[in-house]
Amino acid sequence: MPVIDKQWLAGAGYDRQPACPGPVLLVSTSGSTATQVLVPVTAECANRGLGDNFLRALLMSGAGPGQRHWGIEHRPPGQEPSQEQGETGSSVSMTWLARHCGDHALVTAATEPLDDQLKRAAAFAPDTISGSPGFLLQIARAAAGTLDPVLLVYGGAALAGTDAARLRACFPGARLTAFYPTTDAGALGAAPAADDLYRTFTETHLIEILDDDGRPVAAGARGDVVVTQFAARAAPVIRYRVGDRAAYRGWDQGRLLLSDIERTAEAAIGSTLVPYSDLRTWAPRLAARDPSIVAVQLVRAYSPAVRREQPVVRVIGRPPQAGQAANGLAAAARSLLDEFPQIASEIASGELAPVLVEFRDPPATLAGHWKIPLYVDEREGPRCPTD
């Protein structure tokens, strides 16, 4: 059986002609990668792969229906579920949380005003909070000392060790659980223990870790994450390479174990993953407007003024003179990130500071033999308000 990938699934057109009869739901990747895919799923498939597995992650973490759960839904600003745009995996999981926990669930959207969300959360007094790492950090900065959760569930992006330490400092009584969701193939596992091992959801998925030749790796080795989703009837999610790499750690109690999950050759801005293949197009695109541009660099920075992570597009070449041409080049540089709607969503929700465009001279080197990395992480870590 051959292995398929996101590009194959995007081009196969199952969103226009599902493989099964009857109504289907279109789910879309949230824009965290450039290749955005609309995938048709039956209600049963969505509810099992994204809804049940989110509740399963809570149960694996020691949280039950008797506790109070605050879930933050993430979708691009202004987007409502539709057949054209699709519904995000986050909205499926949060809808399922609200349905099964009733009055013990509070669901808000990340794009709602943060103050309004915090007021509702303070009145609700959640035992658990679920959201992206960036939004959980934003809550920690704004609400330390006013909320007392026992569990924080994060998904959609990795949580750096320094960020985990900040969350623990702000919420000293809370445990951390990593949730491993994909919209196009459902949620794959959770890491509810301090050992940082993901327990995969073998109830709904068969997961393989394959080397570059398509062969299973040995325990302890890294490889591509390849997924078969049992309930997928509207599109063939069979031996589907989701675009992640992970270390295979064997099996325990009927669950395949993974660790060190990361995107393949992609930069990170907040919860958004930017492929290097996209970054390589940026300099030629801007150089078409101004031939003096020699490189464009994506920077993951931190703005002390607003205490937020900030995306920076650094344009390297002859700095433009003030005026219409300079303004047009700056606007073109800023628009490079428009292809990633999740960045716009996280800026709108306050998780990220607005995009900054910088112009810099090329470095002075001999004969032009120098390289500028496509991506650099220049963050200086924010501190918890209670530090």
Secondary structure as UniProt FT lines:
FT   STRAND          4..5
FT   HELIX           6..12
FT   TURN            13..16
FT   STRAND          25..28
FT   STRAND          38..41
FT   HELIX           43..46
FT   HELIX           47..52
FT   HELIX           53..60
FT   TURN            61..62
FT   TURN            65..66
FT   STRAND          69..73
FT   TURN            77..78
FT   TURN            83..85
FT   STRAND          87..88
FT   HELIX           89..101
FT   HELIX           102..104
FT   STRAND          105..109
FT   TURN            110..111
FT   HELIX           114..124
FT   STRAND          128..131
FT   HELIX           133..143
FT   TURN            145..146
FT   STRAND          151..155
FT   HELIX           161..170
FT   TURN            172..173
FT   STRAND          175..182
FT   TURN            183..185
FT   STRAND          186..191
FT   TURN            194..195
FT   STRAND          198..200
FT   TURN            202..204
FT   STRAND          205..210
FT   TURN            212..213
FT   TURN            219..220
FT   STRAND          222..229
FT   TURN            230..231
FT   STRAND          240..252
FT   TURN            253..254
FT   STRAND          255..263
FT   STRAND          266..269
FT   TURN            270..271
FT   STRAND          272..275
FT   HELIX           276..287
FT   TURN            288..289
FT   TURN            291..292
FT   STRAND          295..303
FT   TURN            304..307
FT   STRAND          308..316
FT   HELIX           324..335
FT   HELIX           336..339
FT   HELIX           341..348
FT   TURN            349..350
FT   STRAND          356..360
FT   HELIX           366..368
FT   STRAND          375..377
FT   TURN            385..386
//
